[in-house]
């Protein structure tokens, strides 16, 4: 399968790349710990901001994804940038 171009989280890039990296627990305060090896692999450091993105199916949240805020910002800019340019040209 050819590697998808563009953002690593685009629908085309997600085909065949999702896997269970770890099973984590939520404590009584609602906190969880991302294992160090995953933080290192994802380049997540103390103070970084992560966006929590939920996906719903049949009215219930079925999936939660964590995306580094700067990556999310770049995704939004790449999707909305051309649209906004077109709007402002009118």
Secondary structure, DSSP 8 states (H G I E B T S, - for coil): -----S-TTSHHHHTTT----------TTS-----HHHHHHHT--TT--EEEEEEEETTEEEEEEEEEHHHHHHHHHHHHHHHHHHHHH-
